[in-house]
Amino acid sequence: MTGAPAAEVAALAAPAAPGDLWVLAHGVGGRTDLPVPFWLALYGAGIAVVLSFAALGALWPTPRLSPDKGRPLPRVLAAVADSPVFRGVLRGVVLAATLVLLAAAFAGGPDEASNPLPWFLFIVFWVGLVPVSLLFGPVWRIVSPLRTLHALVSRVAGGDPDEGLRDLPPGLGYWPATVGISAFVWLELVLPITADARALGIILLLYGVAHLVAASVYGAGWFARAEAFEVYSTLVGRLAPIGRLPDGRLGLRNPLGGLSGVRAEPGLVAFVVVLLGSTAFDGVTRTSWWGEFAGDRGGWAAVPKGTLGLVLCCAVVAVTYIAATRASGRTARADAGPLPGAFVHSVVPIAVGYAVAHYFTLLLFEGQQALRLASDPFGTGANWFGTADHNVDFTVISPRTVALVQIGGIVVGHVLGVIAAHDRAISLFKGRAAVRGQYPLLAVMVAYTLGGVALLLGTG
């Protein structure tokens, strides 16, 4: 492994301890692997965000982003992508994989050493959902096993999956999805059961049953608002280069144009805040001062402080973001409605950039463990896919490249956020107020950038 100390390679090669899946998010890469000094990376990231804002103020005087602009895909590609057969195969594969993983949770090994469920849930699915959605759009809405099961049950019963017994409650918005994503990140980052396949299996079954019952009452529209992972995939998919054009056809588009189509609805700001705050908390837990605060206590004894830390990180993001957007309205001296919701789309690329930076190595390296366990999900000595003897290859990428990807994820995410915010600001505010009104939000984005790079690469 180019540039990696021998001790670091040895640490990477060591198997994960039960319950420590999420600790491996920073498997390689650190400030000692940077091709530039840490301080230069830190301030360079902040300066890049400020310079992008200055350039936008001078060169981007009118709104340009629209979800309605794009170029249709070639008919053959569009026909294949929209083919009922193609989509049916995808749904069938994902449903079958889900059922096998749930069966393995109870019939396979008890923990991550021999059971594929923890690896597939926290790495292949949770982390992998980001790059797949970034490339192809809201894929989970298409292949979700919950939607597939709901559609099958509805058709067997002779009903329409889209029709429920009653309408969704007014004002429901994305609050159920916010509750779901909050519970998931609490499970992932705080609760000491991430390696307990049995416990995870029970949680997933309860989660699935609850959504299927709700969908039987409210119809398939329930998933679009309440199923946390579908909402997450849909938000990230707004940045995909492929999307629906106004005529319904699939087409290539400006990813930021797709992002501009996000509209404020109840619970959406809270959902995005949890995404960003939870990733920040993941970075905080890597610092020495968090170790001093949390002490040596592990297991359930560490849950109260971990819960407090997660809540505080989300609260800091919420307070700073809401205060900045409201200050933007006062600075621009404009009445443009609820500004936290108006600018929430600009936080999405920041959250995605943080996710790429924090979990890139987790997917790249520890995702290979999932490949190995997939061949023998029940611990019977089988080798279904010929990968049961696969060893993790830590040489596929150097630590220096990892460090550059991590910094790039944060910086690019913030620059895209600045662009999205600027385009929205000049559509809401008039004249010089359009630039002046962005100052508070810019200050917060620069602070997020510096904090993100420091937490990711620093040792404090």
C-alpha positions as CSV (number, residue, x, y, z in Angstrom):
1,M,0.0,0.0,0.0
2,T,1.8,3.1,-1.2
3,G,2.6,5.6,1.5
4,A,1.0,3.7,4.3
5,P,3.0,2.9,7.5
6,A,3.5,-0.7,8.3
7,A,1.5,-0.3,11.5
8,E,-1.5,1.1,9.5
9,V,-1.5,-1.8,7.1
10,A,-1.5,-4.2,10.0
11,A,-4.4,-2.4,11.6
12,L,-6.3,-2.5,8.3
13,A,-5.7,-6.2,7.9
14,A,-7.0,-7.1,11.3
15,P,-10.6,-8.3,11.4
16,A,-13.3,-6.1,12.8
17,A,-14.3,-6.6,16.4
18,P,-18.0,-7.4,16.8
19,G,-20.0,-4.2,17.0
20,D,-17.3,-2.1,15.4
21,L,-18.5,-2.0,11.8
22,W,-19.1,1.7,11.8
23,V,-15.6,2.4,13.3
24,L,-14.1,1.2,10.0
25,A,-15.4,4.2,8.1
26,H,-11.9,5.7,8.3
27,G,-10.1,2.5,7.4
28,V,-7.3,4.4,5.6
29,G,-6.4,7.9,4.9
30,G,-5.6,10.6,7.4
31,R,-3.8,13.9,7.6
32,T,-0.4,12.3,7.4
33,D,-1.3,10.9,4.0
34,L,-2.2,14.4,2.5
35,P,0.1,15.7,-0.3
36,V,-0.1,19.1,1.4
37,P,0.0,20.2,5.1
38,F,-3.1,19.8,7.1
39,W,-3.5,23.5,7.7
40,L,-3.3,24.2,4.0
41,A,-6.0,21.6,3.2
42,L,-8.2,23.1,5.9
43,Y,-7.9,26.8,4.9
44,G,-7.8,25.9,1.2
45,A,-11.2,24.2,1.5
46,G,-12.7,27.2,3.1
47,I,-11.2,29.6,0.5
48,A,-12.5,27.4,-2.3
49,V,-16.1,27.9,-1.0
50,V,-15.6,31.7,-0.6
51,L,-14.1,32.0,-4.1
52,S,-17.0,30.1,-5.6
53,F,-19.4,32.4,-4.0
54,A,-17.6,35.5,-5.3
55,A,-17.5,34.0,-8.8
56,L,-21.2,33.3,-8.7
57,G,-22.0,36.9,-7.6
58,A,-20.1,38.2,-10.6
59,L,-21.0,35.7,-13.3
60,W,-24.4,34.3,-12.3
61,P,-26.9,37.2,-12.3
62,T,-30.1,35.4,-13.1
63,P,-31.6,32.0,-12.2
64,R,-30.4,29.2,-14.5
65,L,-31.3,25.9,-12.7
66,S,-34.5,24.1,-13.6
67,P,-35.6,20.5,-13.2
68,D,-37.5,20.8,-16.5
69,K,-34.4,21.1,-18.7
70,G,-32.7,18.1,-20.2
71,R,-32.0,16.0,-23.2
72,P,-33.9,12.7,-23.7
73,L,-32.0,9.4,-23.5
74,P,-31.7,7.3,-26.6
75,R,-35.0,5.5,-27.1
76,V,-33.4,2.0,-26.7
77,L,-31.9,2.9,-23.3
78,A,-35.0,4.6,-22.1
79,A,-37.1,1.6,-23.3
80,V,-34.9,-0.8,-21.4
81,A,-34.8,1.3,-18.2
82,D,-38.6,1.6,-18.2
83,S,-39.3,-1.9,-19.3
84,P,-41.6,-3.8,-16.9
85,V,-39.6,-6.9,-17.4
86,F,-36.3,-5.2,-16.5
87,R,-37.8,-3.5,-13.5
88,G,-39.5,-6.7,-12.5
89,V,-36.2,-8.6,-12.5
90,L,-34.6,-5.9,-10.4
91,R,-37.4,-6.0,-7.9
92,G,-37.3,-9.8,-7.8
93,V,-33.6,-9.9,-7.2
94,V,-33.7,-7.3,-4.4
95,L,-36.7,-9.0,-2.7
96,A,-35.0,-12.4,-2.9
97,A,-31.8,-11.0,-1.4
98,T,-33.7,-9.3,1.4
99,L,-35.6,-12.5,2.3
100,V,-32.3,-14.5,2.3
101,L,-30.6,-11.9,4.6
102,L,-33.6,-12.0,6.9
103,A,-33.5,-15.8,7.0
104,A,-29.7,-15.7,7.7
105,A,-30.4,-13.3,10.6
106,F,-32.1,-16.1,12.4
107,A,-30.7,-19.3,10.9
108,G,-27.1,-18.1,10.3
109,G,-24.3,-17.1,12.6
110,P,-25.2,-14.9,15.5
111,D,-22.8,-12.0,14.7
112,E,-20.9,-10.2,12.0
113,A,-18.1,-12.7,12.0
114,S,-20.3,-15.2,10.2
115,N,-23.5,-13.5,9.3
116,P,-23.9,-11.2,6.2
117,L,-26.8,-9.1,7.5
118,P,-24.8,-6.5,9.4
119,W,-22.4,-6.0,6.5
120,F,-25.2,-5.7,3.9
121,L,-27.3,-3.4,6.0
122,F,-24.7,-0.9,7.2
123,I,-22.3,-1.1,4.2
124,V,-23.7,-2.4,1.0
125,F,-27.2,-0.9,1.5
126,W,-26.7,2.2,3.7
127,V,-23.4,3.4,2.3
128,G,-23.9,2.0,-1.2
129,L,-27.3,3.7,-1.6
130,V,-25.5,7.0,-2.0
131,P,-23.4,6.3,-5.1
132,V,-26.1,4.2,-6.8
133,S,-28.7,7.0,-6.3
134,L,-26.2,9.6,-7.4
135,L,-25.7,7.8,-10.7
136,F,-29.1,6.5,-11.5
137,G,-31.6,8.5,-9.4
138,P,-34.2,7.3,-6.8
139,V,-33.5,3.6,-7.3
140,W,-34.8,2.5,-4.0
141,R,-38.3,3.7,-5.0
142,I,-38.1,1.3,-7.9
143,V,-36.6,-1.8,-6.2
144,S,-37.8,-1.4,-2.6
145,P,-38.9,-4.8,-1.3
146,L,-41.6,-3.1,0.8
147,R,-43.2,-1.6,-2.3
148,T,-42.8,-5.0,-4.1
149,L,-44.5,-6.9,-1.2
150,H,-47.2,-4.3,-0.9
151,A,-47.9,-4.5,-4.6
152,L,-48.1,-8.3,-4.6
153,V,-50.4,-8.4,-1.6
154,S,-52.7,-5.7,-3.1
155,R,-53.0,-7.5,-6.4
156,V,-53.7,-10.8,-4.8
157,A,-56.4,-9.1,-2.8
158,G,-57.8,-7.5,-6.0
159,G,-56.9,-3.9,-5.1
160,D,-54.9,-1.1,-6.5
161,P,-51.5,-0.6,-4.6
162,D,-51.9,3.2,-5.0
163,E,-55.3,3.3,-3.4
164,G,-55.6,3.3,0.4
165,L,-58.5,3.3,2.8
166,R,-57.9,6.9,3.5
167,D,-55.8,9.9,2.4
168,L,-52.5,10.8,4.0
169,P,-53.0,13.1,7.0
170,P,-52.7,16.8,6.1
171,G,-49.3,18.2,7.2
172,L,-47.8,14.8,7.5
173,G,-45.0,15.7,5.1
174,Y,-41.7,13.9,5.8
175,W,-42.0,13.6,9.5
176,P,-42.4,9.8,9.6
177,A,-39.3,9.5,7.4
178,T,-37.4,11.8,9.8
179,V,-38.3,9.7,12.7
180,G,-37.2,6.6,10.8
181,I,-33.8,8.0,9.7
182,S,-33.2,9.3,13.3
183,A,-33.8,5.9,14.7
184,F,-31.5,4.3,12.1
185,V,-28.5,6.6,12.7
186,W,-29.0,6.1,16.5
187,L,-28.9,2.4,15.9
188,E,-25.9,2.7,13.7
189,L,-23.8,5.1,15.7
190,V,-24.9,4.7,19.3
191,L,-26.5,1.4,20.1
192,P,-24.1,-1.6,20.7
193,I,-26.1,-4.1,18.6
194,T,-24.7,-3.4,15.1
195,A,-23.1,-6.8,15.0
196,D,-26.0,-8.7,16.6
197,A,-27.7,-10.3,13.5
198,R,-30.7,-11.6,15.5
199,A,-31.5,-8.2,16.9
200,L,-31.1,-6.5,13.5
201,G,-33.4,-9.1,12.0
202,I,-36.1,-8.4,14.5
203,I,-35.7,-4.6,14.0
204,L,-36.0,-5.0,10.2
205,L,-39.0,-7.2,10.5
206,L,-40.8,-4.8,12.8
207,Y,-39.9,-1.9,10.5
208,G,-41.2,-3.7,7.4
209,V,-44.4,-4.8,9.1
210,A,-45.1,-1.3,10.3
211,H,-44.7,0.2,6.9
212,L,-46.7,-2.5,5.1
213,V,-49.6,-2.0,7.6
214,A,-49.5,1.8,7.1
215,A,-49.4,1.3,3.3
216,S,-52.4,-0.9,3.4
217,V,-54.2,2.1,5.0
218,Y,-52.8,5.0,3.0
219,G,-51.7,3.3,-0.2
220,A,-48.3,3.2,-1.9
221,G,-47.9,7.0,-1.5
222,W,-47.1,6.3,2.2
223,F,-43.6,5.0,1.2
224,A,-42.7,8.3,-0.7
225,R,-43.2,10.3,2.5
226,A,-42.6,7.9,5.4
227,E,-40.1,5.2,4.3
228,A,-36.8,6.7,5.4
229,F,-34.5,5.0,2.9
230,E,-36.8,5.8,0.0
231,V,-36.8,9.5,1.0
232,Y,-33.0,9.4,1.4
233,S,-32.5,7.8,-2.0
234,T,-34.9,10.2,-3.7
235,L,-33.2,13.3,-2.2
236,V,-29.7,12.0,-3.3
237,G,-31.2,11.0,-6.6
238,R,-32.1,14.6,-7.3
239,L,-28.3,15.1,-8.0
240,A,-28.3,12.3,-10.5
241,P,-27.5,13.1,-14.2
242,I,-30.5,11.0,-15.2
243,G,-34.1,12.1,-14.4
244,R,-37.6,12.5,-15.6
245,L,-38.3,15.3,-18.1
246,P,-41.6,17.2,-18.1
247,D,-43.0,14.8,-20.7
248,G,-42.3,11.8,-18.5
249,R,-39.3,10.5,-20.6
250,L,-36.0,9.7,-19.0
251,G,-33.3,12.2,-20.0
252,L,-29.9,13.6,-19.1
253,R,-29.9,16.8,-17.1
254,N,-27.8,19.1,-15.1
255,P,-27.7,17.5,-11.6
256,L,-28.1,20.8,-9.9
257,G,-31.2,21.4,-12.1
258,G,-32.7,18.2,-10.7
259,L,-31.8,19.4,-7.2
260,S,-33.6,22.7,-7.8
261,G,-36.8,20.7,-8.0
262,V,-36.8,20.0,-4.3
263,R,-39.6,21.9,-2.6
264,A,-40.1,22.7,1.0
265,E,-42.5,20.4,2.8
266,P,-43.1,19.7,6.5
267,G,-40.3,17.6,8.0
268,L,-37.9,18.0,5.1
269,V,-35.6,20.4,6.9
270,A,-35.5,18.1,9.9
271,F,-34.7,15.1,7.7
272,V,-31.7,16.8,6.0
273,V,-30.5,18.1,9.4
274,V,-30.4,14.6,10.8
275,L,-28.4,13.4,7.8
276,L,-25.8,16.1,8.2
277,G,-25.8,16.1,12.0
278,S,-25.3,12.4,12.3
279,T,-22.4,12.4,9.9
280,A,-20.8,15.2,12.0
281,F,-21.3,13.2,15.1
282,D,-19.5,10.2,13.5
283,G,-16.6,12.6,13.0
284,V,-16.8,13.9,16.5
285,T,-16.5,10.4,17.9
286,R,-13.1,10.1,16.2
287,T,-11.6,13.0,18.3
288,S,-9.5,12.6,21.4
289,W,-11.7,14.9,23.4
290,W,-14.7,12.8,22.7
291,G,-12.8,9.8,24.0
292,E,-12.0,11.8,27.2
293,F,-15.6,12.8,27.5
294,A,-17.1,9.3,26.8
295,G,-14.4,7.6,28.9
296,D,-13.6,3.9,28.7
297,R,-17.2,2.7,29.1
298,G,-18.6,0.6,26.3
299,G,-21.7,-1.3,25.6
300,W,-25.0,0.0,26.9
301,A,-23.2,2.1,29.5
302,A,-22.0,4.4,26.7
303,V,-25.5,4.9,25.2
304,P,-26.5,7.9,27.2
305,K,-23.5,10.0,26.3
306,G,-23.6,8.8,22.7
307,T,-27.3,9.7,22.5
308,L,-26.5,13.1,23.9
309,G,-23.7,13.7,21.5
310,L,-25.8,12.7,18.5
311,V,-28.7,15.0,19.6
312,L,-26.3,17.9,20.2
313,C,-24.7,17.5,16.8
314,C,-28.1,17.5,15.0
315,A,-29.2,20.5,17.2
316,V,-26.0,22.5,16.3
317,V,-26.7,21.9,12.6
318,A,-30.4,22.8,13.0
319,V,-29.8,26.0,15.0
320,T,-27.0,27.3,12.7
321,Y,-28.8,26.5,9.5
322,I,-32.2,27.9,10.6
323,A,-30.5,31.0,12.1
324,A,-28.5,31.6,8.9
325,T,-31.4,31.3,6.5
326,R,-33.6,33.6,8.7
327,A,-30.7,36.1,8.9
328,S,-30.5,35.9,5.1
329,G,-34.0,37.2,4.8
330,R,-33.4,40.0,7.3
331,T,-30.1,41.0,5.5
332,A,-31.8,41.0,2.1
333,R,-34.8,42.9,3.7
334,A,-37.1,40.6,1.8
335,D,-40.2,38.7,2.7
336,A,-39.7,35.5,0.8
337,G,-41.6,33.1,3.0
338,P,-40.1,30.4,5.2
339,L,-36.4,30.5,4.1
340,P,-35.2,27.3,6.0
341,G,-37.4,25.3,3.6
342,A,-36.6,27.4,0.6
343,F,-32.8,26.7,0.9
344,V,-33.0,23.2,2.2
345,H,-32.1,21.7,-1.2
346,S,-28.7,23.4,-0.9
347,V,-27.8,21.3,2.2
348,V,-28.4,18.0,0.3
349,P,-25.0,18.1,-1.6
350,I,-23.3,19.0,1.6
351,A,-24.8,16.0,3.3
352,V,-23.9,13.8,0.4
353,G,-20.3,15.1,0.3
354,Y,-19.9,14.3,4.1
355,A,-21.3,10.8,3.5
356,V,-18.8,10.2,0.7
357,A,-15.9,11.6,2.8
358,H,-16.8,9.6,5.9
359,Y,-17.8,6.2,4.4
360,F,-15.8,5.9,1.2
361,T,-13.3,3.5,2.7
362,L,-16.0,1.6,4.5
363,L,-17.6,0.7,1.2
364,L,-14.4,0.2,-0.7
365,F,-12.7,-2.2,1.8
366,E,-15.2,-3.6,4.3
367,G,-17.7,-4.0,1.5
368,Q,-15.5,-6.9,0.3
369,Q,-16.4,-8.8,3.5
370,A,-20.0,-8.7,2.4
371,L,-19.0,-10.3,-0.8
372,R,-17.3,-13.1,1.1
373,L,-20.2,-13.8,3.4
374,A,-22.8,-13.7,0.6
375,S,-21.5,-17.0,-0.6
376,D,-22.2,-18.7,2.7
377,P,-25.0,-16.7,4.4
378,F,-26.1,-19.6,6.7
379,G,-22.6,-20.7,7.7
380,T,-22.9,-24.2,6.2
381,G,-19.7,-24.1,4.3
382,A,-21.4,-23.3,1.0
383,N,-19.8,-21.2,-1.7
384,W,-22.8,-20.0,-3.8
385,F,-20.9,-17.3,-5.8
386,G,-17.4,-18.6,-5.5
387,T,-16.3,-15.8,-3.1
388,A,-16.3,-17.6,0.2
389,D,-12.5,-17.6,0.3
390,H,-12.2,-13.9,-0.8
391,N,-9.7,-11.8,1.2
392,V,-10.0,-8.1,1.5
393,D,-7.7,-6.3,-0.9
394,F,-6.4,-3.2,0.8
395,T,-4.1,-2.3,-2.1
396,V,-6.8,-1.2,-4.6
397,I,-6.3,2.4,-3.7
398,S,-3.6,4.3,-1.8
399,P,-4.2,6.2,1.5
400,R,-3.2,9.5,-0.3
401,T,-5.9,9.0,-2.8
402,V,-8.4,8.2,-0.1
403,A,-7.5,11.4,1.7
404,L,-7.9,13.4,-1.5
405,V,-11.3,11.8,-2.1
406,Q,-12.4,12.6,1.4
407,I,-11.4,16.3,1.2
408,G,-12.8,16.5,-2.3
409,G,-16.2,15.1,-1.2
410,I,-16.5,17.8,1.5
411,V,-15.3,20.7,-0.7
412,V,-17.3,19.7,-3.8
413,G,-20.4,19.2,-1.7
414,H,-20.1,22.7,-0.2
415,V,-19.4,24.3,-3.6
416,L,-22.5,22.7,-5.1
417,G,-24.4,23.8,-2.1
418,V,-23.3,27.4,-2.6
419,I,-24.3,27.2,-6.3
420,A,-27.7,25.8,-5.4
421,A,-28.2,28.5,-2.7
422,H,-27.1,31.3,-5.0
423,D,-29.5,30.3,-7.8
424,R,-32.4,30.1,-5.3
425,A,-31.4,33.4,-3.7
426,I,-31.5,35.4,-6.9
427,S,-34.9,34.0,-7.6
428,L,-36.2,35.1,-4.2
429,F,-34.3,38.3,-3.6
430,K,-34.0,41.2,-6.0
431,G,-31.0,43.3,-7.0
432,R,-28.0,43.6,-4.8
433,A,-30.0,42.0,-2.0
434,A,-29.7,38.7,-3.7
435,V,-25.9,38.6,-3.0
436,R,-26.1,40.4,0.3
437,G,-28.7,38.1,1.6
438,Q,-26.5,35.1,1.1
439,Y,-23.8,36.3,3.5
440,P,-25.2,34.6,6.7
441,L,-25.7,31.3,4.8
442,L,-22.2,31.5,3.3
443,A,-20.7,32.0,6.7
444,V,-22.4,28.9,8.0
445,M,-21.3,26.9,4.9
446,V,-17.7,27.9,5.4
447,A,-17.9,26.9,9.1
448,Y,-19.4,23.5,8.0
449,T,-16.5,23.1,5.5
450,L,-13.8,23.9,8.1
451,G,-15.4,21.8,10.7
452,G,-15.9,18.9,8.3
453,V,-12.3,18.8,7.2
454,A,-11.0,19.2,10.7
455,L,-13.2,16.4,12.1
456,L,-12.3,14.1,9.1
457,L,-8.5,14.7,9.0
458,G,-7.6,16.2,12.4
459,T,-6.7,14.4,15.6
460,G,-8.2,16.9,18.1
